[in-house]
Amino acid sequence: MPHAPPLGALLRQYAAGSALACDPVDQGLLNRGYRLRTTRGRYFLKHHFDPETAAPEAIARQHRATERLAALGVPVAPPFPARDGRTVAVVGGHTYALHPWIEGRHRHGSQLTAAQCGRLGALLGVVHASLERVMPLQGRAGTKKGARADGGVRGDASALDTTPHPPGGRTTPLCHAPARTGGARPEKPPAGHPAAGHSAAGHPVAGHSAAGAAGSDAGSVDAGADPVTTFALIDDLLARVRRHRPADSFDELARHRLLERRALLEQHAGRRPPHSGPVGWVHGDFHPFNLLYRGDAPAAIVDWDRLGVKPRAEEAVRAAAIFFVRPAGTLDLPKVRAYARAYRRTAGATPSELAAAVHRVWWERLNDFWMLRWHYERGDTRADPQFPAASALVVWWTREYDAVCDAFAG
């Protein structure tokens, strides 16, 4: 077995019996996972391999967060403590954690009814409101003022009313439309999904967030990507495409999208957002392969590696852009609307917050080329299957900006 974990040394730290079988799940883009069967039961053994997220203190903080969320009724899978009470095991300089094995399946937005989309949005809203309750920011600048002291959630997340309701007292969304342009077996990852091609049986492995690491506990109030920097990156990537031999169909599509994106940026360079919105604790990587369903109900939100303090509404928009993207690179806007209304209600977010988040995530996507950088700078082609839909989405989003904004904020 490649990268075989030191089972003997690990299991001696836990009251988990003796190993009978240990099978790697399909490797994700960040960490490694194993389906472990012992004389005491079945477990998910996680090897925190990614250096950006493998610090034991950061992992312990994630574990504390999931333990507190579980106490509120949020569907999570907290780790088991070792004999010494710790949930993080370090063996040979590598960091591990032992979790319950959760049977379930992953479900893309195309597999969800409108009511289930509302339940999904409500679930993310519960996560954000619950994190606000169990991990207070202690007056950190940039946090939302006037938040309820109890986090605005019920004790049992599964009991939340997710029936869509008309938003009372609707405010005018802060949308400024750009000029129009022409233009448990795991399921297969949807096109454009961060974890496409890297699912795991029963328990997913963390995928890559196009927005980058969620950070630790510092609020983000940065401006959006600088188009000057993006233009330089586009030129560099175009040069790499030209040098690639033998040229193939991926090179052809990459060149087309790079030229197309440069034209869009030239047209919309003045629309750079000045700063982010209200911040709070977020999951950091909420997408279909970090959510397990048992039947029609969410069974567990997993992979909290990117837990951090970031703009909450932006996570809601990014998640929807993954759950509800279609293969052709469009969004299922009726499902987005059901999801967003339920999210706003449970998270206590306003339509204007969602509208501002739509603008920032649109701008982020317009300036983002992580898939092409992996391909041409690293020689890593694991994200290639995502590129056609993901690169088409930002073009469609630009053209349908008003409709997208209304689906999130209307």
Buried (B, 14 or more C-beta within 10 A) or exposed (E): EEEEBEBEEBBBBBEBBEBEEBEBBBBBBBBBBBBBBBEEEBBBBBBBBBEEBBBBEBBBBBBBBBBBBBEBBBBBBBBBBBEEEBBBBBBEEBBBBBBBBBBBBBBBBBBBEBBBBBBBBBBBBBBBBBBBBBBBBEEEEBBBEEBEEEBBBBEEBEEBEBEBEEBEEEEEBBBEBBEEBEEBEBBEBBBBBBBBBBBBBBBBBBBBBBBEBBBEBEBBBEEBBEBEEBBEBBEBBBEBBEEBEEEEEBBEBBBEBBEBBBEBBEEBBEBBBEEBBBBBBBBBBBBBBBBBBBEEEBBBBBBBBBBBBBBBBBBBBBBBBBBBBBEEBBBBBEBBBBBBBBBBBBBBBBBBBBBBBBBBBBBBBBBBBBBBBBBBEEEEEBBBBBBBBBBBBBBBBBBBBBBBBBBBBB
